[in-house]
């Protein structure tokens, strides 16, 4: 595999030479270009003139600029603003030395960003200047690059050029795949931190007729590489193969399955003897395991069943306990579609839950819970197994402690500080438990995710009882925690939850709403609770918040809660506030029933279907940030206030009309004026 890595050392020395050749005045020129890009242009004409001048300069020193770290980043910013003619100019510059553009540390990023603009250029009609060697079209220049890579494939799959090959495969097929396959983790993190250099993604398009032929040739060349079996575990070639499988899965599933079977045959994943307990080499390799995950994702149901019987059946224990292969098992559980097949897997894995928790392989347990929810089976048995893993099955009194144990991810003995001995009696354990009553202070991320899935089960009685037994301080901790706050959200939104349970939660949290409202995460949690609350529950919350209105309104997070809950109107116009909140609740309930009901108007049981969505999805009336009514929906992002007289939207609620007629808040006027100006400008 050394032949794919020899470029790195050469590139570093090469970068230094390129940097030495670039004069200081040229570097300073591009720094001034960067400063100009930070400023706004007076008109589009000014911008076009500026870009034409810069790209004209790039014709002279474009290759040198690409190889320097500082100027290459400026180059990438220019590419995002470029026209189709500019992209053609750049590709002509690169054509002088494809090799350096593909293998250089900085130039490869410039080339990759340029290629993402090719689909846009192909769909733009450009002025035909006559095809000569000096003036080729974007399509011809792109195909020239593809031919170069096909003829020099072994040297074009190093750490830098591999990313370019993945982008080229997508463009040839006219489809896009997940960014995790295209870009490295380091690159994704850098792009997220530096918003100016966001990687440009292209949309799905119809490629020219020559592109599918080139894709076929390139695919054939990749699969005919020497030592292809070793390439399956290569950090640079493995993602290219993943990209091919994903692209063909979208473009031509029949060919995709053909190449998938070829990978299975070469990797020898399905040829291992059944009595052999060892795992396939590719499944235990950190790089190769990603390819196995993709195979499970894109393979047909027939391929899935075949792989399960030959590779996984009877060996799930080994996959679950392996530090790398357990991720493959998670993907296996995620993609299972047959209930009988999953029940077979469940029986094999259910005895391992405590071992998986001890090894910190919580992803496997979470995927089991998600699949139980999705397929609507083995839910009660999974809860029983989890209770056994946390040592809270017997005696029965322990079962209500599952929720704090799961949220803190601690066994009963560890959480309550009890030393387990064989001679210990139940009375002694009870006495020790009474002496030490722990407080839930830290929420574990994986415990929170698992708890959310259990709350969505058809019968979440055990976990619900545990949450309702938490003290007010513990519930405040849960609501204000970045992970725990989602547990409260699911508790309020799950259709499996009874109205009495929700009411008990609101009562248990009484006295903490002010602290929750003034917290970064808690304010969002309280906002979601408010959307699901009844009028009685809203009155209880508003009463507590209203006692400290000045503090609430002055807090950076509490300010939004004050607006969303209409605390000002609660204190000064209570009757109108009640009417508005009552109408809002009725409309939410009506639309929730329309969304969740079956064709005959009968609600599907949570036990059979599980959790499918939030009750507040759909259109409903609510008070927005300025206490103005707005139409809100799951997919809507724009707001239309009641003052927009020209629209077809009319307020039919008398309580809402009465309240709005008495409002004299000028902030609504400003909001509407700003919205109207934007609308007219369009």
C-alpha positions as CSV (number, residue, x, y, z in Angstrom):
1,X,0.0,0.0,0.0
2,X,3.0,2.3,0.1
3,X,2.5,3.3,-3.5
4,X,-0.6,5.3,-2.5
5,X,1.2,7.3,0.2
6,X,4.5,8.4,-1.4
7,X,3.1,11.7,-2.5
8,X,2.9,13.3,1.0
9,X,6.7,13.9,1.6
10,X,7.1,15.2,-1.9
11,X,4.3,17.6,-1.6
12,X,5.7,19.4,1.5
13,X,9.0,20.2,-0.2
14,X,7.1,21.1,-3.3
15,X,4.9,23.6,-1.5
16,X,8.0,25.4,-0.2
17,X,9.4,25.8,-3.7
18,X,6.1,27.1,-5.0
19,X,5.9,29.6,-2.2
20,X,9.4,30.8,-2.9
21,X,8.6,31.4,-6.6
22,X,5.5,33.6,-5.8
23,X,6.6,37.3,-5.4
24,X,5.5,39.3,-2.4
25,X,3.6,41.8,-4.5
26,X,1.5,39.0,-6.0
27,X,0.7,37.7,-2.5
28,X,-0.2,41.2,-1.3
29,X,-2.4,41.6,-4.4
30,X,-4.5,38.6,-3.4
31,X,-4.7,39.7,0.2
32,X,-6.2,42.9,-1.1
33,X,-8.6,40.8,-3.2
34,X,-9.7,39.0,0.0
35,X,-10.3,42.3,1.8
36,X,-12.4,43.5,-1.1
37,X,-14.5,40.4,-1.0
38,X,-15.2,41.1,2.7
39,X,-16.8,44.4,1.7
40,X,-20.1,44.8,-0.1
41,X,-20.1,45.8,-3.8
42,X,-22.2,48.8,-4.8
43,X,-23.8,47.0,-7.7
44,X,-23.6,43.7,-9.6
45,X,-21.7,45.4,-12.4
46,X,-18.9,46.5,-10.0
47,X,-18.7,42.9,-8.8
48,X,-18.5,41.5,-12.4
49,X,-15.8,44.0,-13.3
50,X,-13.8,43.1,-10.2
51,X,-14.1,39.3,-10.8
52,X,-13.1,39.7,-14.5
53,X,-9.9,41.6,-13.5
54,X,-9.0,39.0,-10.8
55,X,-9.6,36.0,-13.1
56,X,-7.6,37.8,-15.8
57,X,-4.7,38.0,-13.4
58,X,-5.1,34.3,-12.5
59,X,-4.4,33.3,-16.1
60,X,-0.8,34.4,-15.4
61,X,-0.1,33.0,-12.0
62,X,-3.1,30.7,-11.2
63,X,-1.1,27.5,-10.7
64,X,1.4,29.2,-8.3
65,X,-1.5,30.8,-6.3
66,X,-3.1,27.4,-5.9
67,X,-0.1,25.9,-4.1
68,X,0.2,28.4,-1.3
69,X,-1.9,28.0,1.8
70,X,-3.1,31.6,2.3
71,X,-3.8,32.4,-1.4
72,X,-5.4,29.0,-2.1
73,X,-8.1,29.9,0.5
74,X,-8.7,33.2,-1.2
75,X,-8.9,31.3,-4.5
76,X,-11.7,29.1,-3.1
77,X,-13.7,32.1,-2.1
78,X,-13.4,33.4,-5.7
79,X,-14.7,30.1,-7.0
80,X,-17.9,30.4,-5.1
81,X,-18.6,33.8,-6.8
82,X,-17.5,32.7,-10.3
83,X,-19.5,32.5,-13.5
84,X,-19.4,29.6,-16.0
85,X,-16.8,31.4,-18.1
86,X,-14.5,31.8,-15.1
87,X,-14.8,28.1,-14.3
88,X,-13.8,27.3,-17.9
89,X,-10.8,29.6,-17.5
90,X,-9.7,27.9,-14.3
91,X,-10.0,24.4,-15.8
92,X,-7.8,25.5,-18.7
93,X,-5.2,26.8,-16.2
94,X,-5.3,23.5,-14.3
95,X,-5.0,21.5,-17.5
96,X,-1.4,22.5,-17.8
97,X,-0.5,20.3,-14.9
98,X,-3.3,17.9,-13.7
99,X,-0.8,15.9,-11.7
100,X,0.2,18.8,-9.4
101,X,-3.4,19.9,-9.0
102,X,-4.4,16.4,-7.9
103,X,-1.6,15.6,-5.5
104,X,-0.7,19.0,-3.9
105,X,-1.9,19.6,-0.4
106,X,-3.6,23.0,-1.1
107,X,-4.2,22.9,-4.9
108,X,-6.2,19.7,-4.5
109,X,-8.8,21.6,-2.4
110,X,-9.0,24.4,-5.0
111,X,-9.6,21.8,-7.8
112,X,-12.2,20.0,-5.7
113,X,-14.1,23.3,-5.1
114,X,-13.8,24.1,-8.8
115,X,-15.3,20.8,-9.8
116,X,-18.4,21.3,-7.7
117,X,-19.3,24.2,-9.9
118,X,-19.1,22.1,-13.1
119,X,-22.8,20.9,-12.9
120,X,-23.9,24.5,-12.7
121,X,-21.8,25.4,-15.7
122,X,-23.1,22.4,-17.7
123,X,-26.6,23.7,-17.3
124,X,-25.7,27.3,-18.3
125,X,-25.6,28.2,-21.9
126,X,-22.3,29.7,-22.7
127,X,-21.1,31.7,-25.7
128,X,-19.6,29.4,-28.3
129,X,-16.2,30.7,-29.2
130,X,-15.3,27.7,-31.4
131,X,-13.6,24.6,-29.9
132,X,-9.9,24.8,-30.2
133,X,-7.2,23.3,-28.0
134,X,-6.9,26.6,-26.2
135,X,-10.6,27.2,-25.9
136,X,-12.3,23.9,-24.9
137,X,-15.7,23.7,-23.3
138,X,-16.2,22.9,-19.6
139,X,-17.5,19.4,-20.5
140,X,-14.4,18.7,-22.6
141,X,-12.0,19.9,-19.9
142,X,-13.8,17.9,-17.3
143,X,-13.6,14.7,-19.4
144,X,-9.9,15.4,-20.0
145,X,-9.4,15.3,-16.3
146,X,-11.3,12.1,-16.1
147,X,-9.2,10.5,-18.8
148,X,-6.0,11.5,-17.0
149,X,-7.3,9.9,-13.7
150,X,-8.3,6.7,-15.5
151,X,-4.9,6.4,-17.2
152,X,-3.0,7.2,-13.9
153,X,-5.3,5.7,-11.4
154,X,-2.7,4.3,-9.0
155,X,-1.1,7.7,-8.5
156,X,-4.4,9.5,-8.3
157,X,-5.7,7.8,-5.1
158,X,-3.5,9.3,-2.4
159,X,-4.7,11.3,0.6
160,X,-5.5,14.4,-1.5
161,X,-6.6,13.2,-4.9
162,X,-8.9,10.5,-3.5
163,X,-11.4,13.3,-2.4
164,X,-11.4,14.7,-6.0
165,X,-12.1,11.2,-7.5
166,X,-15.1,10.9,-5.2
167,X,-16.5,14.2,-6.4
168,X,-15.8,13.3,-10.1
169,X,-17.8,10.0,-9.6
170,X,-20.8,12.0,-8.4
171,X,-20.6,14.5,-11.2
172,X,-20.4,11.7,-13.8
173,X,-23.5,10.1,-12.4
174,X,-25.3,13.4,-11.8
175,X,-26.1,12.6,-8.1
176,X,-24.8,13.4,-4.7
177,X,-23.9,11.3,-1.7
178,X,-23.5,11.9,2.0
179,X,-20.7,14.4,2.9
180,X,-19.2,12.0,5.4
181,X,-18.1,9.8,2.5
182,X,-16.8,12.7,0.5
183,X,-14.9,14.7,3.1
184,X,-12.7,13.6,6.0
185,X,-13.7,14.4,9.6
186,X,-10.9,17.0,9.9
187,X,-12.0,18.7,6.7
188,X,-15.7,18.8,7.8
189,X,-14.8,20.3,11.2
190,X,-12.6,22.9,9.6
191,X,-15.3,23.9,7.2
192,X,-17.8,24.2,10.0
193,X,-15.5,26.5,12.0
194,X,-14.6,28.6,9.0
195,X,-17.9,29.6,7.4
196,X,-16.3,31.6,4.6
197,X,-15.0,28.4,3.0
198,X,-18.1,26.2,3.1
199,X,-17.9,23.3,0.8
200,X,-20.1,23.8,-2.2
201,X,-22.6,21.0,-2.9
202,X,-24.4,20.6,-6.2
203,X,-27.9,19.4,-6.8
204,X,-28.9,16.3,-8.7
205,X,-28.9,16.9,-12.5
206,X,-29.0,15.1,-15.8
207,X,-25.4,14.6,-17.0
208,X,-24.3,14.8,-20.6
209,X,-24.5,11.6,-22.7
210,X,-20.7,11.0,-22.5
211,X,-20.6,11.1,-18.7
212,X,-22.2,7.6,-18.0
213,X,-19.8,6.0,-20.5
214,X,-16.8,7.6,-18.7
215,X,-18.3,6.5,-15.3
216,X,-18.5,2.9,-16.6
217,X,-14.8,3.0,-17.7
218,X,-13.6,4.5,-14.5
219,X,-15.6,2.0,-12.4
220,X,-14.2,-0.9,-14.4
221,X,-10.6,0.5,-13.9
222,X,-11.1,0.8,-10.1
223,X,-12.4,-2.8,-9.8
224,X,-9.6,-4.2,-11.9
225,X,-6.9,-2.6,-9.7
226,X,-4.1,-4.8,-8.4
227,X,-4.5,-6.1,-4.9
228,X,-8.2,-4.9,-4.9
229,X,-8.8,-7.0,-1.7
230,X,-6.2,-4.9,0.2
231,X,-7.7,-1.7,-1.3
232,X,-10.9,-2.5,0.6
233,X,-9.1,-1.5,3.8
234,X,-7.2,1.4,2.4
235,X,-8.2,4.8,4.0
236,X,-8.0,6.5,0.5
237,X,-9.5,3.8,-1.8
238,X,-12.2,2.4,0.5
239,X,-14.2,5.7,0.4
240,X,-14.0,5.7,-3.4
241,X,-15.6,2.3,-3.5
242,X,-18.3,3.4,-1.0
243,X,-19.0,6.4,-3.3
244,X,-19.4,4.1,-6.3
245,X,-21.9,1.8,-4.4
246,X,-23.9,4.8,-3.2
247,X,-23.9,6.4,-6.6
248,X,-25.1,3.3,-8.4
249,X,-27.7,2.7,-5.7
250,X,-29.3,6.0,-6.8
251,X,-28.6,5.8,-10.5
252,X,-28.8,2.1,-11.5
253,X,-29.7,-0.3,-8.7
254,X,-29.2,-3.4,-10.9
255,X,-25.6,-2.5,-11.7
256,X,-25.2,-1.4,-8.0
257,X,-26.2,-4.9,-6.8
258,X,-23.8,-6.4,-9.3
259,X,-20.8,-4.4,-8.0
260,X,-21.9,-5.1,-4.4
261,X,-21.8,-8.8,-5.0
262,X,-18.3,-8.3,-6.5
263,X,-17.1,-6.6,-3.4
264,X,-18.6,-9.4,-1.2
265,X,-16.9,-12.0,-3.3
266,X,-13.5,-10.3,-3.2
267,X,-13.6,-9.4,0.5
268,X,-14.6,-13.1,1.3
269,X,-17.1,-11.7,3.8
270,X,-19.6,-14.5,3.0
271,X,-17.3,-17.4,2.4
272,X,-16.3,-18.0,6.0
273,X,-17.2,-21.4,7.5
274,X,-20.2,-21.4,9.8
275,X,-18.3,-23.2,12.6
276,X,-15.5,-20.6,12.5
277,X,-16.1,-18.3,15.5
278,X,-13.6,-15.6,14.3
279,X,-14.9,-12.5,12.5
280,X,-14.0,-11.7,8.9
281,X,-10.9,-9.5,8.5
282,X,-12.7,-6.7,6.8
283,X,-15.3,-6.5,9.6
284,X,-12.7,-6.0,12.3
285,X,-10.7,-3.4,10.3
286,X,-11.4,0.2,11.2
287,X,-11.5,1.3,7.6
288,X,-13.0,-1.9,6.0
289,X,-15.9,-1.9,8.5
290,X,-17.3,1.3,7.0
291,X,-17.6,-0.5,3.6
292,X,-19.5,-3.4,5.3
293,X,-21.9,-0.8,6.8
294,X,-22.6,0.7,3.4
295,X,-23.2,-2.8,1.9
296,X,-25.9,-3.4,4.6
297,X,-27.4,0.0,3.8
298,X,-27.6,-0.2,0.0
299,X,-28.1,-3.9,-0.4
300,X,-31.5,-5.3,-1.4
301,X,-33.6,-7.4,1.1
302,X,-32.3,-10.5,-0.6
303,X,-28.7,-9.4,-0.1
304,X,-29.5,-8.4,3.5
305,X,-30.9,-11.9,4.3
306,X,-28.1,-13.6,2.6
307,X,-25.4,-11.7,4.5
308,X,-27.2,-12.2,7.8
309,X,-27.4,-16.0,7.4
310,X,-23.8,-16.4,6.2
311,X,-22.0,-13.7,8.2
312,X,-24.0,-12.7,11.3
313,X,-26.3,-15.6,12.4
314,X,-25.0,-17.2,15.5
315,X,-22.1,-14.8,15.8
316,X,-23.9,-11.6,17.0
317,X,-22.3,-12.0,20.4
318,X,-18.8,-11.7,18.8
319,X,-19.9,-8.6,16.8
320,X,-21.5,-7.0,19.8
321,X,-18.5,-7.3,22.0
322,X,-15.8,-6.3,19.4
323,X,-14.7,-2.6,19.6
324,X,-15.0,-2.1,15.8
325,X,-17.5,-4.7,14.6
326,X,-20.2,-3.5,17.0
327,X,-20.8,-0.6,14.7
328,X,-21.6,-3.0,11.9
329,X,-24.1,-4.7,14.1
330,X,-25.7,-1.4,14.8
331,X,-26.1,-0.9,11.0
332,X,-27.5,-4.4,10.8
333,X,-30.2,-3.6,13.3
334,X,-31.0,-0.2,11.7
335,X,-31.7,-1.8,8.3
336,X,-33.7,-4.9,9.4
337,X,-37.2,-4.8,7.9
338,X,-38.6,-8.2,8.8
339,X,-40.1,-8.6,12.3
340,X,-39.3,-12.3,12.4
341,X,-35.7,-11.7,11.5
342,X,-35.3,-9.0,14.2
343,X,-36.9,-11.2,16.8
344,X,-34.3,-13.9,16.0
345,X,-31.5,-11.2,16.5
346,X,-33.2,-10.0,19.7
347,X,-33.2,-13.4,21.3
348,X,-29.4,-13.7,20.7
349,X,-28.6,-10.2,21.9
350,X,-30.9,-9.8,24.9
351,X,-28.7,-11.9,27.2
352,X,-25.8,-9.5,26.5
353,X,-27.2,-6.1,27.5
354,X,-25.4,-5.9,30.8
355,X,-22.1,-6.8,29.1
356,X,-22.7,-4.2,26.4
357,X,-23.3,-1.5,29.0
358,X,-20.1,-2.6,30.9
359,X,-18.1,-2.3,27.6
360,X,-19.7,1.1,26.8
361,X,-21.2,-0.3,23.6
362,X,-24.4,1.5,24.3
363,X,-25.0,2.1,20.6
364,X,-26.1,-1.5,20.1
365,X,-28.7,-1.2,23.0
366,X,-30.0,2.0,21.5
367,X,-30.4,0.5,18.1
368,X,-32.2,-2.4,19.6
369,X,-34.6,0.0,21.3
370,X,-35.1,2.0,18.0
371,X,-35.8,-1.2,16.1
372,X,-38.3,-2.4,18.8
373,X,-40.1,0.9,18.4
374,X,-40.0,0.9,14.6
375,X,-41.2,-2.7,14.1
376,X,-43.5,-2.6,17.2
377,X,-42.3,-5.8,18.8
378,X,-40.3,-7.0,21.9
379,X,-40.7,-3.7,23.7
380,X,-41.7,-5.0,27.1
381,X,-39.1,-7.7,27.0
382,X,-36.4,-5.1,26.2
383,X,-37.5,-3.0,29.2
384,X,-37.3,-6.1,31.4
385,X,-33.8,-6.9,30.1
386,X,-32.6,-3.3,30.7
387,X,-34.0,-3.5,34.3
388,X,-32.0,-6.7,34.8
389,X,-28.9,-5.1,33.5
390,X,-29.3,-2.2,36.0
391,X,-30.2,-4.7,38.8
392,X,-33.6,-3.3,39.5
393,X,-35.9,-6.1,38.7
394,X,-36.3,-7.6,42.2
395,X,-37.6,-6.5,44.6
396,X,-40.5,-4.8,42.8
397,X,-39.9,-1.5,44.6
398,X,-36.6,-1.1,42.7
399,X,-38.3,-1.0,39.3
400,X,-39.4,2.6,39.7
401,X,-35.7,3.5,40.1
402,X,-35.0,2.5,36.5
403,X,-35.3,6.1,35.2
404,X,-32.6,7.7,37.4
405,X,-30.4,4.7,36.9
406,X,-30.7,4.9,33.2
407,X,-30.2,8.7,33.0
408,X,-27.1,8.5,35.1
409,X,-26.1,5.1,33.5
410,X,-25.3,3.5,36.9
411,X,-26.4,0.2,38.4
412,X,-28.7,0.2,41.5
413,X,-25.8,-0.6,43.8
414,X,-23.5,2.1,42.4
415,X,-26.2,4.8,42.4
416,X,-27.4,4.1,45.9
417,X,-23.9,3.3,47.3
418,X,-24.8,-0.2,48.4
419,X,-22.1,-2.9,48.7
420,X,-23.4,-6.2,47.3
421,X,-22.6,-9.2,49.5
422,X,-24.1,-12.7,49.4
423,X,-25.2,-12.6,53.0
424,X,-27.0,-9.3,52.8
425,X,-30.8,-9.3,53.5
426,X,-33.4,-7.1,52.0
427,X,-34.0,-5.3,55.3
428,X,-30.4,-4.3,55.5
429,X,-30.4,-3.0,52.0
430,X,-33.6,-1.0,52.7
431,X,-31.9,0.6,55.8
432,X,-28.8,1.6,53.8
433,X,-31.0,3.0,51.0
434,X,-32.8,5.2,53.5
435,X,-29.5,6.5,54.9
436,X,-28.2,7.5,51.5
437,X,-30.7,9.1,49.1
438,X,-28.7,10.2,46.1
439,X,-29.7,13.2,43.9
440,X,-29.6,13.0,40.1
441,X,-27.0,15.6,39.1
442,X,-25.4,14.5,35.8
443,X,-27.3,13.2,32.7
444,X,-25.5,10.7,30.5
445,X,-26.0,11.3,26.7
446,X,-26.5,7.6,25.8
447,X,-28.8,7.1,28.8
448,X,-30.9,10.1,27.6
449,X,-31.2,8.7,24.1
450,X,-32.2,5.3,25.4
451,X,-34.7,6.8,27.8
452,X,-36.3,8.8,24.9
453,X,-36.9,5.6,22.9
454,X,-38.4,3.8,26.0
455,X,-40.8,6.7,26.5
456,X,-42.0,6.3,22.9
457,X,-42.9,2.6,23.5
458,X,-46.5,1.6,23.6
459,X,-46.5,1.0,27.3
460,X,-43.9,3.1,29.0
461,X,-45.3,2.7,32.5
462,X,-42.1,1.8,34.3
463,X,-40.0,4.7,33.0
464,X,-42.9,7.2,33.4
465,X,-43.3,6.2,37.0
466,X,-39.6,6.6,37.6
467,X,-39.5,10.1,36.1
468,X,-42.6,11.2,38.2
469,X,-40.8,10.0,41.3
470,X,-37.9,12.4,40.8
471,X,-37.8,15.4,43.1
472,X,-38.5,18.9,41.8
473,X,-34.7,19.7,42.0
474,X,-33.9,16.6,39.9
475,X,-36.6,17.5,37.3
476,X,-35.0,21.0,37.1
477,X,-31.6,19.4,36.5
478,X,-33.2,17.2,33.8
479,X,-35.0,20.1,32.1
480,X,-31.8,22.3,32.1
481,X,-29.4,19.6,30.9
482,X,-28.5,19.6,27.1
483,X,-29.2,15.9,27.0
484,X,-31.9,15.6,29.6
485,X,-34.1,18.3,28.2
486,X,-35.0,16.1,25.3
487,X,-36.3,13.5,27.7
488,X,-38.8,16.1,29.0
489,X,-39.7,16.9,25.4
490,X,-40.5,13.3,24.5
491,X,-42.4,12.8,27.8
492,X,-44.8,15.7,26.8
493,X,-45.1,14.9,23.1
494,X,-45.3,11.1,23.1
495,X,-48.8,9.8,22.1
496,X,-48.3,6.9,24.4
497,X,-48.3,9.3,27.4
498,X,-51.5,9.7,29.3
499,X,-52.9,13.1,30.2
500,X,-52.7,12.3,33.9
501,X,-49.0,11.6,33.6
502,X,-48.4,14.9,31.9
503,X,-50.4,16.7,34.6
504,X,-48.4,15.0,37.3
505,X,-45.1,16.2,35.6
506,X,-46.3,19.8,35.6
507,X,-47.3,19.6,39.2
508,X,-44.0,17.9,40.2
509,X,-42.1,20.7,38.6
510,X,-44.0,23.4,40.4
511,X,-41.5,25.8,42.0
512,X,-38.8,25.3,39.4
513,X,-40.3,27.1,36.4
514,X,-38.5,30.3,37.1
515,X,-35.1,28.6,37.2
516,X,-36.0,26.6,34.1
517,X,-37.2,29.6,32.1
518,X,-33.9,31.5,32.8
519,X,-31.7,28.7,31.6
520,X,-30.4,28.3,28.1
521,X,-31.6,24.7,27.6
522,X,-34.5,25.0,30.1
523,X,-36.1,27.9,28.3
524,X,-36.4,25.8,25.1
525,X,-37.7,22.9,27.2
526,X,-40.4,25.1,28.8
527,X,-41.4,26.4,25.4
528,X,-42.0,22.9,24.2
529,X,-43.9,22.0,27.4
530,X,-46.1,25.0,26.9
531,X,-47.1,23.8,23.4
532,X,-48.4,20.6,24.9
533,X,-50.0,22.0,28.0
534,X,-53.6,22.3,28.9
535,X,-55.2,25.6,30.0
536,X,-55.0,24.5,33.7
537,X,-51.3,23.6,33.3
538,X,-50.6,26.9,31.6
539,X,-52.3,28.8,34.4
540,X,-50.1,27.1,36.9
541,X,-46.9,27.9,35.0
542,X,-48.0,31.5,34.2
543,X,-48.9,32.2,37.9
544,X,-45.3,31.2,39.0
545,X,-43.6,33.1,36.2
546,X,-45.9,36.2,36.7
547,X,-44.7,36.6,40.3
548,X,-41.2,37.4,39.0
549,X,-42.1,39.1,35.7
550,X,-39.4,41.8,35.9
551,X,-36.7,39.2,36.5
552,X,-38.0,37.0,33.8
553,X,-38.3,39.8,31.2
554,X,-34.7,41.0,32.1
555,X,-33.1,37.6,31.6
556,X,-31.6,36.9,28.2
557,X,-33.4,33.5,28.0
558,X,-36.4,34.3,30.1
559,X,-37.3,37.2,27.8
560,X,-38.4,34.8,25.1
561,X,-40.4,32.7,27.6
562,X,-42.1,35.9,28.8
563,X,-43.1,36.7,25.2
564,X,-44.1,33.2,24.1
565,X,-46.2,32.5,27.2
566,X,-47.8,36.0,27.1
567,X,-47.1,36.7,30.8
568,X,-47.8,40.4,30.4
569,X,-51.3,39.7,29.1
570,X,-51.8,37.0,31.7
571,X,-51.3,39.7,34.4
572,X,-53.3,42.5,32.8
573,X,-55.9,40.8,30.5
574,X,-56.5,37.5,32.1
575,X,-59.9,36.7,30.6
576,X,-58.7,37.5,27.0
577,X,-55.5,35.5,27.7
578,X,-57.6,32.5,28.8
579,X,-59.7,32.7,25.6
580,X,-56.7,32.8,23.3
581,X,-54.9,30.0,25.1
582,X,-58.1,27.9,25.1
583,X,-58.7,28.4,21.3
584,X,-55.0,27.7,20.6
585,X,-55.2,24.4,22.6
586,X,-58.4,23.3,20.7
587,X,-56.9,23.9,17.3
588,X,-53.7,22.1,18.2
589,X,-55.7,19.1,19.4
590,X,-57.9,19.1,16.3
591,X,-54.9,19.2,13.9
592,X,-53.0,16.6,15.9
593,X,-56.0,14.2,15.7
594,X,-56.2,14.8,11.9
595,X,-52.5,14.0,11.5
596,X,-52.4,11.0,13.8
597,X,-55.8,9.4,13.0
598,X,-56.2,6.5,10.6
599,X,-58.5,6.5,7.6
600,X,-61.5,5.6,9.7
601,X,-60.8,8.2,12.3
602,X,-59.5,5.7,14.8
603,X,-56.1,6.4,16.4
604,X,-53.4,3.9,15.9
605,X,-52.1,2.5,19.2
606,X,-48.7,3.5,20.2
607,X,-47.9,-0.1,21.1
608,X,-48.3,-1.2,17.5
609,X,-46.9,1.8,15.7
610,X,-44.8,3.5,18.2
611,X,-44.0,7.2,18.2
612,X,-44.4,8.8,14.7
613,X,-44.3,12.5,15.3
614,X,-44.9,15.4,17.7
615,X,-48.4,16.4,18.6
616,X,-47.8,20.0,17.6
617,X,-47.1,19.2,14.0
618,X,-49.5,20.8,11.5
619,X,-51.1,24.3,11.4
620,X,-52.3,25.9,14.6
621,X,-52.7,29.4,16.1
622,X,-50.1,30.5,18.6
623,X,-48.7,33.6,20.2
624,X,-45.5,34.6,18.5
625,X,-42.6,36.6,20.0
626,X,-44.6,39.8,19.9
627,X,-47.9,38.2,21.1
628,X,-49.2,38.4,17.6
629,X,-51.2,35.5,16.2
630,X,-49.4,33.6,13.4
631,X,-50.0,30.5,11.3
632,X,-47.3,28.0,12.3
633,X,-46.7,24.6,10.7
634,X,-44.1,21.8,10.7
635,X,-42.7,22.8,7.3
636,X,-43.6,26.5,7.2
637,X,-41.0,29.1,8.0
638,X,-42.6,32.3,7.1
639,X,-45.1,34.2,9.3
640,X,-48.1,36.3,8.3
641,X,-49.4,38.6,11.0
642,X,-53.1,39.5,11.3
643,X,-52.4,43.1,10.0
644,X,-51.7,41.8,6.5
645,X,-55.1,42.8,5.1
646,X,-54.5,41.8,1.5
647,X,-54.0,38.1,2.3
648,X,-56.8,35.4,2.3
649,X,-56.0,34.6,5.9
650,X,-58.8,35.6,8.3
651,X,-59.1,35.3,12.0
652,X,-62.2,33.4,13.0
653,X,-61.7,33.2,16.8
654,X,-63.7,35.8,18.6
655,X,-61.4,35.6,21.6
656,X,-58.4,36.3,19.4
657,X,-60.2,39.2,17.7
658,X,-61.1,40.8,21.0
659,X,-57.6,40.5,22.3
660,X,-56.0,41.9,19.1
661,X,-58.4,44.8,19.0
662,X,-57.2,45.9,22.5
663,X,-53.5,45.5,21.8
664,X,-51.5,48.6,21.1
665,X,-48.0,47.1,20.9
666,X,-46.1,49.0,18.2
667,X,-43.6,46.3,17.8
668,X,-46.1,44.4,15.7
669,X,-46.4,47.4,13.4
670,X,-42.6,47.5,13.0
671,X,-42.5,43.8,12.3
672,X,-45.2,44.0,9.7
673,X,-43.6,47.1,8.0
674,X,-40.3,45.4,7.7
675,X,-42.0,42.3,6.3
676,X,-44.0,44.3,3.8
677,X,-40.8,46.2,2.6
678,X,-39.1,42.9,2.0
679,X,-42.1,41.5,0.2
680,X,-42.3,44.6,-2.1
681,X,-38.6,44.5,-2.8
682,X,-39.0,41.0,-4.1
